[in-house]
Amino acid sequence: MLTRINKIIVFDFNRTLHDPDSDSLVPNVRLVLDELKNKGHTLPLLSRREGGRDAPVDSLGTRDYFSKAYFVDQKSVDNFKVILSEYDARASSGFVVGDYVPDEIAFGNKIGTTTIWARRGKFSDLTPALPHEHPNYTVRNLRDILEIID
């Protein structure tokens, strides 16, 4: 009998799951979050606090998907380390999903998680410039992370 190892998947919100220009979820967000949550994975959210970014988490009905929502003034490697430590998770068994290479992808790589670049929208042309900015995976459709994670 195979034992499923539940994973911790840290999601960025703004421009990864939420399109602030249309104030709507990007395509396939509910499908992806439903499937990951139903499989027992832990889904913390990490987003910058600026501009009331926490409001769409509630108004778009996504708060319940997340084990916890972390809103910080500035993202850093330490933010990701704190999240992993709160769940007693090893970085090597974690994932970071984000749209901004210099933040989510770089920080996820620095702590040793598997990184997935949601390459769409405003920052899709901002290619990795430094070695630690190269994602493990790149997806243009969020649904494609389901094949990577499981």
C-alpha positions in Angstrom: 0.0 0.0 0.0 1.4 3.4 -1.0 1.3 6.1 1.6 0.6 9.6 0.4 2.9 12.2 1.8 1.0 15.4 2.2 2.9 18.5 1.2 3.0 22.1 2.2 2.4 24.4 -0.8 2.9 28.1 -0.1 1.0 30.3 -2.5 1.4 33.9 -3.4 -1.9 35.7 -3.8 -1.6 38.9 -5.9 -1.2 38.1 -9.6 -0.6 34.4 -8.9 -4.2 33.6 -7.8 -5.8 37.0 -8.0 -5.8 39.3 -10.9 -5.9 42.8 -9.4 -6.7 44.5 -12.7 -10.0 42.7 -13.0 -10.4 41.9 -9.3 -11.1 38.3 -10.1 -9.4 35.0 -9.6 -7.1 33.8 -12.4 -8.4 30.9 -14.4 -8.6 27.5 -12.7 -7.8 28.7 -9.1 -10.8 27.0 -7.5 -10.1 23.8 -9.4 -6.5 23.7 -8.3 -7.1 24.7 -4.6 -10.0 22.3 -4.3 -8.0 19.4 -5.6 -4.9 20.2 -3.5 -6.9 20.7 -0.3 -9.0 17.5 -0.9 -5.8 15.6 -1.2 -4.8 16.8 2.2 -2.0 19.2 1.3 -1.4 22.2 3.5 -1.9 25.5 1.7 -0.6 28.6 3.5 -0.9 31.9 1.7 1.8 34.5 1.8 1.2 38.0 0.4 2.3 41.6 0.9 0.0 43.6 3.2 -0.1 46.7 1.0 -3.2 48.1 -0.7 -5.7 46.0 1.2 -4.6 42.7 -0.5 -6.3 40.7 2.2 -9.8 42.0 1.2 -10.0 39.9 -2.0 -9.1 36.8 -0.1 -12.4 37.1 1.6 -14.6 38.8 -1.0 -13.6 36.2 -3.6 -14.4 33.4 -1.2 -10.9 31.8 -1.0 -10.0 32.2 2.7 -11.2 28.7 3.6 -8.8 27.1 1.2 -5.8 28.2 3.2 -4.5 26.8 6.4 -3.4 30.3 7.3 -2.9 33.6 5.5 0.3 35.5 6.2 0.3 39.2 5.2 3.7 40.8 5.5 5.2 44.2 4.8 7.9 42.8 2.7 8.5 39.2 1.6 11.8 37.6 2.6 13.5 34.3 3.0 12.6 34.5 6.7 8.9 34.6 5.9 9.1 31.3 4.1 11.2 29.8 6.9 8.7 30.8 9.5 5.9 29.2 7.6 7.7 26.0 7.2 8.7 25.9 10.8 5.1 26.6 12.0 4.1 23.4 10.1 7.2 21.5 11.1 7.9 20.9 7.4 11.2 20.3 5.7 11.9 22.7 2.9 12.7 19.7 0.6 9.1 18.5 0.9 7.6 22.0 0.2 6.5 24.0 -2.8 6.4 27.7 -3.4 4.0 29.0 -6.2 4.4 32.6 -7.3 4.4 34.9 -10.3 7.3 37.2 -9.3 10.7 35.6 -9.9 12.8 38.0 -7.7 10.6 37.3 -4.7 8.7 34.0 -4.4 10.8 32.0 -6.7 14.2 33.3 -5.5 13.2 33.0 -1.8 11.8 29.5 -2.3 14.9 28.4 -4.1 17.1 29.8 -1.3 15.4 27.7 1.4 15.4 24.6 -0.7 11.7 24.2 -1.7 10.5 23.2 -5.2 9.5 26.4 -7.0 6.8 26.8 -9.5 6.7 30.0 -11.5 3.1 31.0 -12.5 4.3 32.8 -15.6 1.4 35.0 -16.6 0.3 38.6 -16.4 2.3 41.6 -15.5 5.6 39.8 -14.7 5.6 37.1 -17.3 8.3 38.8 -19.3 10.6 39.3 -16.3 12.9 36.4 -16.8 15.3 35.0 -14.2 18.5 37.0 -14.1 20.3 35.3 -11.2 21.0 31.6 -10.7 18.7 31.4 -7.6 15.8 33.0 -9.6 15.4 30.0 -11.9 12.3 28.1 -11.0 12.1 24.3 -10.9 9.0 24.5 -13.0 7.2 27.1 -15.1 3.5 27.0 -15.8 1.3 29.3 -17.8 -2.0 27.7 -16.7 -2.3 27.2 -13.0 -4.0 23.8 -13.5 -0.7 22.5 -14.7 0.7 22.5 -11.2 -1.5 19.6 -10.3 0.7 17.4 -12.5 3.8 18.7 -10.9 2.7 18.3 -7.3 1.2 14.8 -7.5 
